[in-house]
Amino acid sequence: MLRPHMGKRADSPYHGGLDPFPVVRMPFRQLLLVPLLLVLTACGPRTPSAPSLERNTVMPLFFPGWGSRDGQRVQTLHLEGAEGRFDVSPVQVVRLSDQRAVLVTAATEVDEHGEAAAGHDTPGVLGAYWLRRDGERWLADGRQDDAGRAGFFGEVGSTDVVKLAAGRYALSVEYSSCWQGECGGWLALYELGEHRVRPLLGEPIALSALNSGSVPPPADCDAILAREPGTTERLPEEEERHACYEVTGSWQIVPGHDTPGDLVLDFVSLKEDYTAQPEDASAPLVWAVSSTRRATQRMIYRYRGDSYLPFSGSNPVPSF
């Protein structure tokens, strides 16, 4: 059988000259590097991820070494150019869309022993940390360590998630405290954006107040305000005092379609009408005329521009 002529090479066993299956010779050092590179590629660092949006599962994506036990929650945060140690806890995880979610944390500053270092007028710190879906897992995708401040003694207060409109959500924060027998409660709102958290109110809204602890005995504010509205009594008292009051508020957001719906607040007020009537300069007692009244009131905030502004009604909560 005739073979095609391919030329002749001296070192080839083929009469045609060119080896159809040439042997590629590689230096010994390079031969050792090939399997090493394959091993390093297979064992290289992987991007940290979480299999679910469970709070304690996603926290280590942003705080390596974080744990849910005491002491394991202490982390270093950089806030407005200052660095501090904070006890950080997850409070909410919100699914913003199919591909994005946000983790909300509350942080309290601590000292070198892990004890709270905040005073009465020190608010807690809200943090926001975004997650991006990658197949069946979630990856860290942005952070805002100082997303807001609320509360007292470094404690944020209670949080919840409310719907503003289609695909838009807000974080509500309610907190309270007392001074010299007078107590109050407030509401703050923050919109949870896909890349940023921002306040929805120019300042927190006063939700409640009472002063029963600041009115000295023998006056009993609880008993006075529990009377049937319109009831009047003449009370013997040692000295003139402040009138009793208790105001409680509730709120809701009616979700809108394209823009956030109205923020509606409903208040119930119990207030004492109080007038001191001393009999004469030598009288050991002050006779007071006391009557109780009950009132309900509604105030509405409407979303304008990028925040909620007062639209109708007024807030009956006394300031102190």
Disulfide bonds with the S-S distance in Angstrom:
Cys178-Cys183 1.90
Cys221-Cys244 2.06
